[in-house]
Amino acid sequence: MELHVTKSGEKTLYIPSMDETYHSRNGAISESKHVFIQHGINRTKGDIHILEIGFGTGLNALLASQEAKVQNRKIAYHTLEPFPVPNELLIELNYGQLLKDEKLYKKIHDSKWESNELITNNFTIHKTKQKIMDINLHESQYDAIFFDAFAPKKQPELWAKETFAKLFKSLKNNGILATYSAAGQLKRDLRSIGFQLEHPPGANGKREMTVGKKTPTL
């Protein structure tokens, strides 16, 4: 992994072997806020349970914990990451500084894996070192899913239809799945599984993203 600087000045991580960055090259924080806060958390109500696919740098978790405080809501945050970012790279990232919450960012990363950890009065996190394909999920468990895996062309196995069928079952009625991708095969798979789709504009000038909703069946 290498550190790269986005056009907006935040640092992100780059994997040369995949030619892939962890965030948009046009801006990490703006992308996460748009996709996972505006079209994720803000589409839900009350206290919620979130599943994140791809903990990565922990930026989404930091933003979610800040939002829980701002909105005075309780968020239980379950995040999957089979390949955690090395600590020597994490300390080089500047999200905590830019979001004026360095202690909170550090506390999220210092929290134990495989354990429910209280981060603030409004936010708990459970970090799991497993792939979505290998973990057992309960039905109707989550209010929102942040699907933040690497792009479909880079990790096609994570974007398989079977993965999204599993996630669909784990959502509560009216639960939502948000992802930055708007790939054609993704749309077709989500519709065939039962998601109702919306395609709001994507982050940082991207034409669109995807929001899938699990609506109750009669």
N, C-alpha and C positions, 0 to 999 in steps of 0.2 A: 504494500500500500504506500501511496505517496500523498502528501498534503498538496492541495491545489487551492487557489483563491478564486472565488466566483467574481462575476462582473460587479456585484454589489459590495464586495469586500469581505464577505464571510469566507471562512475556510471550509473546505469539504475534503473528502478522501477520494482518491483515484486508484483504481486497480488496473495496472497496465495490461495484465494478461487477458482481461475482459474488455479493455478499453471502455470502462464504465466508471462513472462517478456516483457517489452516494446521494447526491442532490443535484438539482438543476444547476448548470454552469452559469445561469443568469441570476441565481440567488437562492440560497438554501432556506433561510428563514421565511422569505416571502412565499416560497413554494409550499412549505409545510403548513404555514398559516392558512393559505388558500385552500389546499386540498383537504387537510385533516381537521382543522379548526372550523373554518367557515362552512365547509360541506360535509363535515363529520360531526363534531360535537354540537355545533350550532343547529343541527337538524334533529337533535334529541332534546328531551326535557327531563328535569329532575335528576336524581342520583342515578348514575349509569355504570355499566360494566363494559369496558372496551377490550377488544383483542387486537393486538398489533402484530402483523407479520413483517418482521424485519426491524428489530430494535436499533441496529446500526450504531450511529453516533449518539443516540438518546435525545436527539433534538425534538422529535414528536412528543416524547414523554415529558420533556421540560415544558413545552408549550401547553400540553394538556394539564399539567400540574398548576401552571400559572392561571390557566383559564378556569380551573376548578375554584380557585380562590376568588378570582374576579366575579364569577357568576354565583358564588356561594353554593356550589353543588359538590356532592361527594362523587369522586371517580375512583373506581377500582380498575386498575390498568394491568392487563396480562399481556406480556410481550414475549415473542419468540425470537431467538437469535442463536443459531447453532455455531456461529463463528464470531465470537465477541471481538471487538476492536481492541488491539493491544493498548495497555494503559499509557505507554509512552507516546502514542498518537493522540489519545483522548485528551491529554493535558495540553496539547498544542492547539486544540480547537477553541474557537473564541465565542461560542454561542452564549455561554453564561455571562461573559463580559458584555456582549452586545445587548443581551436581554436584561441586563442589570440584575442578575440572579445567579452569581457564581456559586454561592453556597448551596443553593438548591440543586444546581446542575451536578455539583460534586456529590451531594448526598444521594442523588439518583444513581450515579455510577458506583458509589461506594456500597450501596445496598446489596445484600446477599442474593445470590442466585438460588432458584428453587425454593423460595420462601416468600410469604406475604410480608411486605415491609411497609411500615407507616412512614411516609415521607413528610406529609403535613397533615393537619386535621382534616383536610378535604381530599387527600390523595394517597392511595396505597398502590404499590407496584409489586408484581410477581414476575420476575425475569426467568425465563426457561430456556435452557440450551438444547432445544430440539427443533427439528424441522416440522413444518405443518403436516407433512405426509406421515410422520411417525407418532404424532401425539393424539391421544383420545380426547375428544371434546364432548361435553354434555349438550343435549338438545336444549334449545331455547335458553341459552346461557348469557348471550351478549346483546347489548343494545346497539353497539356500533363496532365495525371492524375497519381497521386501517390496514389496507393492503399495500405495503411499501417495499415489496421485493424488487430486485433488479429487473430491468426491462424484459419483456417476454422473449425477445430474440437472444438475450444473454442467459436466461435461466428458464427455458421453456417448461421444465418439469414442475416448476412451482405454479405455473399458470394453466395447468391441466384442468379439464372440466371436472374431474373427480375432486380436485382440491376445492373448487367453488361449491360443488354439491355438498361437501362436508361442512363448509363454512355457512352455507344457507341453512342447514339443519341446526347449527349452533346459534343462529340469530333468533331473538324473540320476534314475535309479530310486530311489524312496523319498524323493526331494526334496519339499519342501513350499513352498506359496505361502500367505502370510498377509496378510490385509487386514482393516481395520476394518469394511468393508461387509458387510451380510447381505441385500442386495437380492434380491428374488425372481428377476429375470432373470439376475443374476449366478450364482445357484445353479444355475439350469437350464442356463446355458451351460457352466459348469464341469463339471457332471455329463456333459453330452453330449460334451464333449471327452475325458473319461476320468479326471478327477480323482475321488478318493474324498474326500468332504466330512465335516468335523466343524464344529459350530457351538457353540463354548464361549461362555460369557458375555462380553459386550463390556466395554470399559473404562468406568470412571466411571459405572456403573449402566446402561449400554446393554444391551439384552436379549441380543444375541448378535453375534458376529463370524463370520468364515469362515476356515477352514484347509482347503486342498486338498492332497492327497497324490498323487504319481505312483507308483502301485504297478507292479511288474514284470508284464508280460503273459506268459502261458505260451506 
